[in-house]
Amino acid sequence: MMSTPLRPVHLSDRWFRSRPDSSTLSRPRLLARSLIDVADLDDHIAFYERLLGEPADLRMPIPDFGGLELAAIGNLLLIASGRPFTPVQRQTRYSLIVPSLAAQLQRLERTSTVVVESPEVIVPGARARVRYPDGVLAELVEHRPQPGEQPRPPTLSKSAERTSPAGRFHVLARKAVSHGAFADTVRLYETLLQTRAFVRKESVGTDHGQAALVGNLLLVGRPVPDPDEAPQPVIALIEPAPDSRRPQEPGLDMALDDLAARRFAGSTGPRTVTLAGPLTAEVWGVEAAQWLAPHLGQHRPAPVIGRS
């Protein structure tokens, strides 16, 4: 059984978690990852707080663990370092905060998931790295409080306070597969994330014929897989409905002041933009937002393996 270190740990003044103990989670929390230089972390936190209209809910400087500092805003984890990232760090697609690392690894044994880095104790709690059956690398992290650590409610930065949460984008991790692999991939991630999918098979825009929301992962089915030679979107940004946007803030189409994203070319389907990071994102318009909005944040228990 993994647990936090017994030796005293000095936590930085920047350290906070709104939920220090992940055992209270009902299922894994999947986060897309953006690897950045530690000198840029404050600017990136401010940018994504403004873009998403919500505050960071954790920030963890971990100098003894490769000099990393982490921050989570919505479903995005910023991983900052003053050192070059390793190949395996760059290849890891998702980070998952899990209620129990031991229980999660035991559950994954039924899915042909391979443990590529064995469980180890770290300052936030414990971690392991795994390769899912579809080849995706993911880091699993169990959070446990340090002695005396209390939950700290997230607080918006001053720049984000001026934005309307209802008029900002919603971020989801994103994965595209071929039409032929779509159904199996949906079933796999229902098991991995312990929740049922909301599936839409009708056309959404001009590029996708299938889409499913599994927890906070948006799976899309394409006629052919994403090409390997082009940067692939790591996240999906769901545009707010027009009537929820604040007219005095025209930058909601991704031109956001000092850290503005590159504008996308007009199209009727999902559009790809490059955000601060750089982080490649796929922007889903109002049609997608209308389908997804009722399901964002909802959870339906996954089917029990072995039962119909």
Rosetta blueprint (number, residue, H / E / L):
1 M L
2 M L
3 S L
4 T L
5 P L
6 L L
7 R L
8 P L
9 V L
10 H L
11 L L
12 S L
13 D L
14 R L
15 W L
16 F E
17 R E
18 S L
19 R L
20 P L
21 D L
22 S H
23 S H
24 T H
25 L L
26 S L
27 R L
28 P L
29 R E
30 L E
31 L E
32 A E
33 R E
34 S E
35 L E
36 I E
37 D E
38 V H
39 A H
40 D H
41 L H
42 D H
43 D H
44 H H
45 I H
46 A H
47 F H
48 Y H
49 E H
50 R H
51 L H
52 L H
53 G L
54 E L
55 P L
56 A E
57 D E
58 L E
59 R E
60 M E
61 P E
62 I E
63 P L
64 D L
65 F L
66 G L
67 G L
68 L E
69 E E
70 L E
71 A E
72 A E
73 I E
74 G L
75 N L
76 L E
77 L E
78 L E
79 I E
80 A E
81 S E
82 G L
83 R L
84 P L
85 F L
86 T L
87 P H
88 V H
89 Q H
90 R H
91 Q H
92 T E
93 R E
94 Y E
95 S E
96 L E
97 I E
98 V E
99 P L
100 S L
101 L H
102 A H
103 A H
104 Q H
105 L H
106 Q H
107 R H
108 L H
109 E H
110 R H
111 T H
112 S L
113 T L
114 V E
115 V E
116 V E
117 E E
118 S E
119 P E
120 E E
121 V E
122 I E
123 V L
124 P L
125 G E
126 A E
127 R E
128 A E
129 R E
130 V E
131 R E
132 Y L
133 P L
134 D L
135 G L
136 V L
137 L E
138 A E
139 E E
140 L E
141 V E
142 E E
143 H E
144 R L
145 P L
146 Q L
147 P L
148 G L
149 E L
150 Q L
151 P L
152 R L
153 P L
154 P L
155 T L
156 L L
157 S L
158 K H
159 S H
160 A H
161 E H
162 R L
163 T L
164 S L
165 P H
166 A H
167 G H
168 R L
169 F L
170 H E
171 V E
172 L E
173 A E
174 R E
175 K E
176 A E
177 V E
178 S E
179 H H
180 G H
181 A H
182 F H
183 A H
184 D H
185 T H
186 V H
187 R H
188 L H
189 Y H
190 E H
191 T H
192 L H
193 L H
194 Q L
195 T L
196 R L
197 A E
198 F E
199 V E
200 R E
201 K L
202 E L
203 S L
204 V E
205 G L
206 T L
207 D L
208 H E
209 G L
210 Q E
211 A E
212 A E
213 L E
214 V E
215 G L
216 N L
217 L E
218 L E
219 L E
220 V E
221 G E
222 R E
223 P L
224 V L
225 P L
226 D L
227 P L
228 D L
229 E L
230 A L
231 P L
232 Q L
233 P L
234 V L
235 I E
236 A E
237 L E
238 I E
239 E L
240 P L
241 A L
242 P H
243 D H
244 S H
245 R L
246 R L
247 P L
248 Q L
249 E L
250 P H
251 G H
252 L H
253 D H
254 M L
255 A L
256 L L
257 D H
258 D H
259 L H
260 A L
261 A L
262 R L
263 R L
264 F L
265 A L
266 G L
267 S L
268 T L
269 G L
270 P L
271 R E
272 T E
273 V E
274 T E
275 L E
276 A L
277 G L
278 P L
279 L E
280 T E
281 A E
282 E E
283 V E
284 W E
285 G L
286 V H
287 E H
288 A H
289 A H
290 Q H
291 W H
292 L H
293 A L
294 P L
295 H L
296 L L
297 G L
298 Q L
299 H L
300 R L
301 P L
302 A L
303 P L
304 V L
305 I L
306 G L
307 R L
308 S L
